[in-house]
C-alpha cells in the first residue's frame, strides 16, 4: 500500500512537470510569434506613415516658392536667372527636389531644372514628359473649374499630387499654381503659371522614410519582398501599385527566444532533477502519513460531533432571526396602516373647510365681494397646504411599499417653481423670494411629484428662517445637468445631523420646537432619485441652509415612465 501511494504521487509530479514544460515552451513560442507579428505591423505602419508624410510634404515645400510675390513677378517677366537661383537651386538643395518645371499661362514650358542642372533651352525629360504635361494640364483645368465655382476655396490651397513611375524609378510629382502672397496683385483665373516638382522615392526619400521608421536597408522594388509582412505597396494615382518598399524585418520575439533557449533548457533539467529528489522525499513522507491515518480518523470523528452541535446552534439562531424579521414586518405594516388612517381622517375636516370656503365665496350679501374672495383664497391656500402635507405622508407610504410610479409629461419646470413660490408667498407675506431661474421652458417630469419636492423645500426654508426674510431660489442648466438651489439664512443645521437628514422621521436638533413630521425630506430624496438625480444639503448652524437638486438633462428630455 505504501509503495502504491509513493508511485502514484511520483507519477503525478512527473506528469505535471512535463505538462508545465510543454505549456511553457508553447507559451514562449506563441508569445514570440505574437510579438513579431505586432512589431512587423508597427514597422509597416511607420513605413506607410513615412511615405504619406513625404507625399504630403512635397506640396507644402512647393508652397514656399510658389505663393510669393517675387516668384509671381519674376516668372511673369521670364527672368531665367532669378528663377534658377531662387526656385531651381533652392528646391534642389534645401528640399531635395530632383526636377522642377514651370509652365507659363499658355501651358508652354519656360523653365526646367533637372537633377541639379539648369536645362537650357527648357525641355522635359524623355522619361517624364508625358506625365508632367498631363499633371500640368490637370492643374490648369482644376484652376479654371475652381474659379467658376461659387464660394470656391482659395486658389492658393490647390495642389495636385500623384505617385508615378519615371522610367523604372518611382517618384512623387506635385503641381501648384504660382500666386502672389499679398492682395496688392491679382491674376485672372486660368492665366496662372504652374510649377511642377518631382522627387524620386528610391534615393533620399527612401532614406528619410527608413530614418523615420528606425529601419535599415529600406529600398524600392517592383515586386514583393521574401517576407510579405515586411513590405508596403506604393500606389499610383489611378489606384494601381507601381512597386513596394521592402526592408529586412526585425523580429524581437524570435531573437529573444534564441537568447533564452539555453537558460530554459537548463531550468528544465534542474526541474526534472528536483522531481526525482521530491520522489525520494515522498517515499519517506508516505510512511509518516500512513502512521498518522489512525490519529486523523479519531480527529475526524470528533470534528463531526462538533459540527453537528454547531449546526444545531445555527439552526436555533436562524429561527430567532426569522421571528425578529416577522415582528419587524408586523411593525411596518402597523405603521403604514396608521399613515393611511391618519390621512383619511384629516381629509374629512379639510373637505368641510374647503366646502365652507366655497360657500363663503358665493355669499357676498353683507360684505364686499373682494374681501370675501381674498379671505376665502387664504382659507383655500391653507387647505391646499394641508392637503400637500397629507400627500407627503401618503407618498412616504407608497415609496416604502414600492407602489409609486412617475407619470412624466412635458411641462414648464420654471413656471412650476414660480407657482410654488407664489403659493408660499401667500402663506408667509413676511418673507421675500429672490428668484434667479435660467432653465428651459419645456422639460419632461412628473409635475405632481416635483411640485411636492419644491413645496417641501420652499416651506422648510420659510419655516426654519423666521427672522431672515430672504429666500433664494436659483436654477441653472449646463450640457448635462439642471441644477436647482433653494437657500435661506435661517437657524441652520448642526453638522452631526447632516448625514441623517434624509432618513424617514428624522429631525435635526436645531428644529426642536418647530412643527414637522420628518417625512418631507425623505420624500424629496426618493422623488429626485426616481428622476435620475441627486439632492445635497449644505448648512452651518446659525447661518442658513442650502438644498441643491441636480437632475440629468437627458432624463428631463425623455418621456419614459419610471416605476419605483
FIBA-910531 format. One line per 4 residues: their letters; for each residue x, y, z of C-alpha. Coordinates in pm, whole numbers, plus 32768, in hexadecimal, padded with zeros to 4 digits. Example, Ala and Ser with C-alpha at 12.3 -4.5 7.8 and 13.67 -1.06 7.14 Angstrom:
as = 84CE 7E3E 830C | 8557 7F96 82CA
//
This chain:
xxxx = 8000 8000 8000 | 811E 80ED 8056 | 81CE 80A2 7F0B | 808F 80E3 7E43
xxxx = 805B 8237 7EEE | 81C2 82A1 7EAB | 81B9 8231 7D3F | 8071 82E4 7D03
xxxx = 80EE 8430 7D8E | 8238 8415 7CD0 | 817B 83CE 7B8D | 809C 84FF 7BC4
xxxx = 81CA 85DF 7BFD | 8278 8563 7AC4 | 813B 859A 79F7 | 810C 86F9 7A83
xxxx = 8279 874C 7A41 | 8260 86D6 78D9 | 811C 8794 78A1 | 81B3 88CF 7937
xxxx = 82E4 88B0 7855 | 8209 8883 771F | 812A 89A8 7781 | 8256 8A86 77C6
xxxx = 82F9 8A36 7676 | 81AE 8A68 75C0 | 816D 8BAF 7670 | 82CC 8C2C 7624
xxxx = 82A7 8BD1 74B4 | 814C 8C6B 749B | 81C0 8DA6 754D | 82E7 8DCD 7461
xxxx = 8204 8DA2 7332 | 810B 8EA3 73B6 | 8220 8F9A 740A | 82BA 8F6F 72B2
xxxx = 8169 8FA0 7207 | 8120 90D7 72D2 | 827A 9168 7298 | 826B 9124 7121
xxxx = 8118 91D0 7111 | 81AC 92F8 71C7 | 82CF 9300 70D2 | 81DD 92FB 6FAC
xxxx = 810B 940E 704F | 823C 94EC 7080 | 82B0 94B2 6F1B | 8154 9503 6E98
xxxx = 8142 963C 6F6F | 829B 96A6 6EFB | 8235 967A 6D8E | 80F3 9741 6DC4
xxxx = 81BA 9854 6E71 | 82A6 986B 6D49 | 8180 987C 6C57 | 80D4 998F 6D22
xxxx = 821B 9A4A 6D5D | 825F 9A87 6BEA | 813E 9B81 6BB0 | 818F 9C2C 6CFB
xxxx = 82F7 9C5A 6C8C | 827F 9CDF 6B3D | 81A4 9DDE 6BED | 82D8 9E93 6C76
xxxx = 8341 9EF5 6B11 | 81F7 9EFD 6A54 | 8129 9FDC 6B3B | 8219 A106 6B33
xxxx = 81FF A25F 6A9D | 8366 A256 6A14 | 833C A0FF 6974 | 81F3 A16F 68DA
xxxx = 828E A2AC 6846 | 83D7 A215 67CA | 8321 A0EE 6731 | 8240 A1E2 6675
xxxx = 837B A29B 6601 | 841B A14C 65A2 | 8554 A1A9 6665 | 8613 A066 6635
xxxx = 8739 A0BC 6719 | 865A A115 683C | 8584 9FDC 6811 | 86BB 9F00 6803
xxxx = 8753 9F94 6942 | 8614 9FB9 6A12 | 8540 9E95 699C | 8610 9D93 68E7
xxxx = 8741 9D8E 69CC | 8674 9DD4 6B06 | 8587 9CAE 6AD6 | 86A6 9BCB 6A6F
xxxx = 8798 9C1D 6B89 | 86B0 9C5C 6CAE | 8586 9B79 6C60 | 862F 9A6E 6B90
xxxx = 8548 9A97 6A60 | 85E2 99D9 693D | 852C 9A95 682A | 8479 9BE5 681C
xxxx = 83B0 9C64 66F2 | 82EC 9DA7 66BB | 81DC 9DC8 65B3 | 8164 9F20 6544
xxxx = 7FFA 9F8D 6517 | 7FF0 9EEB 63BA | 8061 9D9A 6446 | 81B7 9DC6 63A2
xxxx = 82E7 9D52 6465 | 83B7 9E84 64C1 | 84A2 9DFF 65D0 | 853A 9CA8 6618
xxxx = 862F 9C46 6729 | 867F 9AD1 6711 | 875D 9A06 67FC | 880C 9B3D 6885
xxxx = 8856 9BD0 672B | 87A9 9CEE 6675 | 871B 9C70 6529 | 874E 9D6F 6413
xxxx = 8689 9D88 6342 | 8571 9D10 642F | 84FF 9BB3 63D8 | 8456 9A8E 647E
xxxx = 8510 9948 64B1 | 84D2 982C 63C2 | 8460 9757 64E7 | 8372 984B 6591
xxxx = 82EC 992D 647C | 819B 9889 6449 | 8146 9870 65BD | 81BA 99D2 6612
xxxx = 80EA 9A61 64F2 | 7FBB 999F 656F | 7FED 9A18 66D5 | 8011 9B85 6667
xxxx = 7EDB 9B6B 6587 | 7E13 9AD5 66A6 | 7E7B 9BF7 6789 | 7E1D 9CF5 667C
xxxx = 7CC3 9C56 6656 | 7C98 9C51 67D1 | 7CF0 9DC4 67E7 | 7BEB 9E22 66E2
xxxx = 7AE2 9D3F 677D | 7B27 9DBE 68DE | 7B0E 9F29 686D | 79B3 9EE9 67DE
xxxx = 792C 9E4C 691E | 7866 9F32 6A06 | 7910 9F46 6B5B | 7A3D 9E7D 6AE4
xxxx = 7B6C 9E53 6BC7 | 7C99 9F3D 6B94 | 7D71 9EE5 6A66 | 7EA1 9EDD 6B47
xxxx = 7E18 9D9F 6BE7 | 7E0D 9CE1 6A9B | 7F15 9BD6 6A63 | 7F19 9A9B 6990
xxxx = 7FF7 9985 6A17 | 8027 982A 6985 | 8118 9705 6999 | 81A0 96A4 6843
xxxx = 82AE 95D5 6799 | 83B9 9696 66DA | 8477 9595 6613 | 84A8 947E 6711
xxxx = 84B6 956B 683A | 8392 95C2 691E | 8359 9731 695D | 826F 9828 6A07
xxxx = 81F7 9940 6923 | 813E 9A7A 6993 | 80AF 9BA1 68D1 | 804E 9CF2 696C
xxxx = 7FEE 9E43 68D7 | 80E0 9F66 6908 | 801D A074 69BE | 806D A1BC 6A70
xxxx = 8080 A1AD 6BE9 | 7FE0 A303 6C1B | 7E9F A3A7 6BA5 | 7F58 A4B8 6AE9
xxxx = 7F69 A3E1 69B0 | 7E4F A327 6905 | 7E47 A223 67F2 | 7D2F A1AE 6714
xxxx = 7CC5 A044 673E | 7D65 9F5F 663D | 7E92 A044 65FF | 7F63 9FC2 6724
xxxx = 80C2 9F39 66F3 | 80D9 9DD1 676C | 8201 9D3B 6826 | 823C 9BC3 681E
xxxx = 8332 9B1A 690F | 83AA 99B1 6905 | 8453 98F2 6A1E | 84CC 978B 69E5
xxxx = 846B 9691 6AF2 | 858D 959E 6AC6 | 86A6 9689 6B38 | 8693 9796 6C47
xxxx = 8521 975D 6C89 | 855D 95EC 6CD8 | 8670 9650 6DCA | 8589 974B 6E76
xxxx = 8477 9645 6E97 | 8572 9548 6F23 | 85E9 964B 7020 | 8481 969B 7082
xxxx = 842D 9527 70B3 | 857E 94D9 715C | 85CB 93CD 7056 | 86FF 936E 6F8F
xxxx = 8713 92F6 6E29 | 85C7 9390 6DB7 | 85B7 938D 6C3B | 84C0 939A 6B1A
xxxx = 847C 9265 6A45 | 8383 9215 6935 | 831F 90CF 69DF | 82CC 9067 6B43
xxxx = 83E2 9007 6C34 | 841C 8EA5 6CBB | 8353 8EF6 6DF4 | 81F7 8F6F 6D96
xxxx = 81D9 9025 6EE3 | 8314 90F5 6EA6 | 82A1 91C2 6D7C | 81BD 92EB 6D3A
xxxx = 8120 931D 6BE0 | 8158 9467 6B2C | 800F 94C0 6A82 | 7FE9 9592 6949
xxxx = 7EE8 96A4 691C | 7E01 95BA 6859 | 7DF0 94BC 6975 | 7EF0 93C7 68EB
xxxx = 8034 9357 698F | 817C 93CA 68F4 | 8260 9313 69E5 | 82B4 92CB 6B4E
xxxx = 838B 9356 6C65 | 8435 9225 6D00 | 8524 91FB 6E24 | 85CE 90EC 6EED
xxxx = 84CE 90A3 7001 | 8530 90BF 716E | 84A2 8FA0 7242 | 84DF 8FEF 73B3
xxxx = 840C 8ECA 742C | 84D5 8DC4 736C | 861C 8E6C 73D2 | 85B6 8E62 7540
xxxx = 854B 8CF6 7521 | 86A4 8C9E 7497 | 8749 8D4E 75BC | 867B 8CAB 76CF
xxxx = 8673 8B4B 7638 | 87BA 8AD3 76DE | 874C 8B58 7830 | 85F6 8AB8 7803
xxxx = 8689 8964 77B6 | 8769 8981 78EA | 863E 89D7 79C4 | 8580 88AD 7935
xxxx = 869D 87C4 7990 | 86A7 8850 7AF1 | 8530 8822 7B0D | 8545 86B4 7AA9
xxxx = 8657 867A 7BAA | 8582 8724 7CB3 | 845C 8640 7C5E | 852C 8509 7C9B
xxxx = 85AE 8599 7DE0 | 844A 85E2 7E4B | 83E9 847C 7DF2 | 84EA 83F5 7EE6
xxxx = 846F 84E2 7FEF | 8309 8476 7FB2 | 8366 830D 7FF2 | 83DB 836A 814D
xxxx = 82B4 8450 8189 | 81B6 8345 8127 | 8222 8275 8251 | 81D2 8392 833E
xxxx = 8085 83D5 828F | 8011 8270 82B4 | 806E 826D 8423 | 7FA0 83A8 8456
xxxx = 7E69 8318 83B3 | 7DDC 8286 84F3 | 7E0D 83CB 85AE | 7D64 848D 8496
xxxx = 7C3C 83A1 849D | 7C10 83E4 8611 | 7C1F 855B 85D9 | 7B26 853E 84BC
xxxx = 7A26 8495 8597 | 7A55 859D 86A2 | 7A2B 86B4 85A0 | 78EB 8616 851D
xxxx = 7856 8627 8678 | 78BF 8793 869B | 7829 87E8 8546 | 76E0 8745 85A6
xxxx = 76CF 8811 86E8 | 7726 8952 862F | 7620 890B 8523 | 7513 88EB 862B
xxxx = 757E 8A38 86C2 | 7574 8AE5 856F | 7418 8A58 852D | 73A0 8AE4 867B
xxxx = 7430 8C3C 8626 | 738A 8C32 84CD | 7238 8BEE 856B | 726C 8D18 8657
xxxx = 72C5 8DFA 852F | 718D 8D89 8474 | 70BB 8DE3 85A4 | 715A 8F3E 85BD
xxxx = 712A 8F79 8449 | 6FBB 8F1F 845F | 6F96 900E 8584 | 703A 9127 84BE
xxxx = 6F52 90EA 8397 | 6E29 90FB 8481 | 6EA2 924A 850E | 6ECF 92D4 83AE
xxxx = 6D72 9263 834D | 6CE1 9310 8481 | 6D9F 944E 842A | 6D19 9451 82C4
xxxx = 6BBA 9410 8349 | 6BDD 953B 8433 | 6C51 961D 8318 | 6B29 95B9 823E
xxxx = 6A33 95E6 835D | 6ABC 9739 83C4 | 6AB4 97B8 8260 | 694C 9747 8236
xxxx = 68DF 97E3 837E | 6987 9932 832D | 68E9 9945 81D4 | 6786 994B 8266
xxxx = 67A3 9A95 8329 | 6871 9B2A 820F | 6759 9AE1 811A | 6665 9B8F 8208
xxxx = 6748 9CC2 8221 | 676A 9CCE 80A9 | 65F0 9CB5 8077 | 65B7 9DCE 8174
xxxx = 66B5 9EA7 80BF | 6601 9E6F 7F77 | 64B2 9ECE 8017 | 6555 A008 80A1
xxxx = 65CA A060 7F43 | 6461 A045 7ECC | 63CA A10C 7FF5 | 641C A27C 7FBF
xxxx = 62E2 A31E 8051 | 6368 A3CD 8188 | 64D7 A3FC 812B | 6589 A469 7FF4
xxxx = 65CC A35C 7EF5 | 673A A3BD 7EE1 | 676E A387 8056 | 66B4 A23B 8051
xxxx = 677C A1BD 7F2A | 68C4 A225 7FCB | 6879 A174 8113 | 67EC A044 8064
xxxx = 6927 A031 7F93 | 69F9 A033 80CE | 6923 9F1C 8161 | 6940 9E4D 8025
xxxx = 6AB8 9E83 8017 | 6AD2 9DFC 8179 | 69FB 9CD6 8111 | 6ADD 9C92 7FEB
xxxx = 6C0B 9CA2 80CF | 6B71 9BA7 81C2 | 6B13 9AC3 80A1 | 6C7D 9AD6 802D
xxxx = 6CEC 9A64 8186 | 6BFF 9940 8170 | 6C84 98EF 8016 | 6DE5 98E9 80A9
xxxx = 6D75 97E8 81A9 | 6CC9 9717 809D | 6DF3 9738 7FB5 | 6EDA 96C0 80C9
xxxx = 6DFF 958E 80F7 | 6DF6 9546 7F83 | 6F70 956D 7F68 | 6FA7 947B 8086
xxxx = 6ECA 9376 7FE0 | 6F53 93B2 7E80 | 6E00 9415 7DF2 | 6E51 956C 7D60
xxxx = 6E70 95A5 7BEA | 6EEF 96E6 7B4D | 6E02 9767 7A43 | 6EDC 9846 796F
xxxx = 6E58 9945 787D | 6ED7 9A7F 77D9 | 6EBC 9BAD 78BA | 6F55 9CF8 791E
xxxx = 703D 9CB3 7A46 | 7089 9E25 7A6A | 6F14 9E7E 7A7D | 6EE4 9D6B 7B81
xxxx = 6FF6 9E00 7C5C | 6F5B 9F5C 7C3C | 6E01 9ED2 7C95 | 6E87 9E22 7DCC
xxxx = 6F34 9F65 7E39 | 6DF5 A02F 7DFC | 6D25 9F40 7EC9 | 6E1E 9F4C 7FE9
xxxx = 6E2B A0C8 7FCD | 6CB2 A0CE 8010 | 6CE5 9FFA 8148 | 6E0B A0C5 81CF
xxxx = 6E00 A22E 815D | 6F29 A28E 8239 | 701E A1D0 815E | 70B2 A24E 8018
xxxx = 70FF A155 7F03 | 7232 A1A7 7E2C | 720A A0E7 7CE6 | 7321 A0AA 7BE8
xxxx = 72A2 9FA1 7AF4 | 7365 9F4C 79B8 | 72D4 9E01 793D | 721F 9D89 7800
xxxx = 70A7 9DB7 77EF | 7043 9C57 7780 | 70CB 9B28 783A | 703F 99D0 7884
xxxx = 6FF6 9985 79F4 | 6EE5 991B 7AE7 | 6E3D 9A65 7B3A | 6D8C 99EE 7C75
xxxx = 6EC5 994B 7D07 | 6FAB 9A72 7CB4 | 6EA9 9B67 7D3E | 6EB1 9AA5 7E84
xxxx = 7031 9AB6 7E84 | 703A 9C2F 7E4B | 6F21 9C70 7F43 | 6FD4 9BA9 8053
xxxx = 7122 9C5B 8020 | 708D 9DBB 7FFF | 6FA9 9D93 812E | 70D0 9D0D 81F9
xxxx = 719F 9E3C 8194 | 7089 9F21 8211 | 703F 9E59 834C | 71A9 9E42 83C0
xxxx = 7203 9FB0 837C | 7102 A077 8446 | 71EC A1A1 8475 | 7294 A199 831D
xxxx = 7194 A204 8217 | 7264 A1C9 80DC | 7232 A078 802E | 730C A039 7EFB
xxxx = 7294 9F53 7DE5 | 738D 9F22 7CCC | 7384 9E3D 7B9C | 7485 9E0E 7A8A
xxxx = 74D5 9D12 7978 | 760D 9C96 78C7 | 764A 9B87 77C4 | 7602 9A68 78B4
xxxx = 7547 9AE5 79E5 | 742A 9BC3 7A5A | 7488 9C4E 7BB1 | 7387 9CE5 7CA0
xxxx = 73F7 9D81 7DEB | 7311 9DFB 7F05 | 73C7 9EBC 8014 | 736C 9F74 8152
xxxx = 7429 A032 8260 | 7371 9F94 8382 | 73CB 9EBF 84B0 | 749D 9DC3 83EC
xxxx = 74E6 9C56 843D | 75EE 9BBE 851E | 7704 9B0E 845A | 76C6 99C6 8515
xxxx = 755C 99BF 849B | 75A6 99F0 8326 | 75F7 9880 82D0 | 74A9 980A 8367
xxxx = 73CF 9926 82E9 | 7329 9861 81CE | 72CE 9734 82A8 | 7156 9709 82E0
xxxx = 70CA 97A5 8420 | 721E 983F 8479 | 7225 99A9 84EE | 7357 9A7C 8536
xxxx = 739C 9AF6 8695 | 7386 9C61 8622 | 7217 9C24 85BE | 71A9 9BE5 8723
xxxx = 7066 9CA4 876B | 700E 9CD0 85FA | 6EEE 9BFF 856E | 6F48 9AEE 8477
xxxx = 6F2E 9979 8431 | 7089 9920 83AD | 6FED 9887 8274 | 7014 999E 8175
xxxx = 718B 998C 8133 | 717F 9810 810F | 706D 983A 8007 | 713C 994A 7F5C
xxxx = 726E 9867 7F45 | 71B0 973C 7EBC | 70EB 9807 7DB7 | 7229 98B2 7D3A
xxxx = 72DD 9761 7D21 | 71B6 96D0 7C5D | 71F4 97EC 7B65 | 735F 9777 7B4C
xxxx = 73E6 989A 7C19 | 747D 98E4 7D6C | 743F 99D6 7E8A | 7549 9A69 7F6D
xxxx = 753D 9B48 80A0 | 763C 9C3D 8128 | 75FF 9CF6 826B | 76A7 9DA9 8388
xxxx = 7602 9DD7 84D9 | 7574 9F36 84F8 | 75CF 9F98 8391 | 74CD 9EEB 82BA
xxxx = 749C 9DB8 81DF | 74B2 9D70 8068 | 740B 9C45 7FBE | 7491 9BFC 7E5F
xxxx = 73D8 9B19 7D68 | 7491 9A9A 7C37 | 73C5 99F5 7B22 | 7465 995A 79E8
xxxx = 73F4 9A1A 78B4 | 73DD 98DC 77E2 | 72D4 9851 78D0 | 720E 9996 78CB
xxxx = 720C 998F 774E | 7179 982B 773D | 7013 97BF 776B | 704F 9667 7809
xxxx = 6F83 9608 793D | 704A 9588 7A66 | 6FB3 949C 7B68 | 7041 9486 7CC2
//
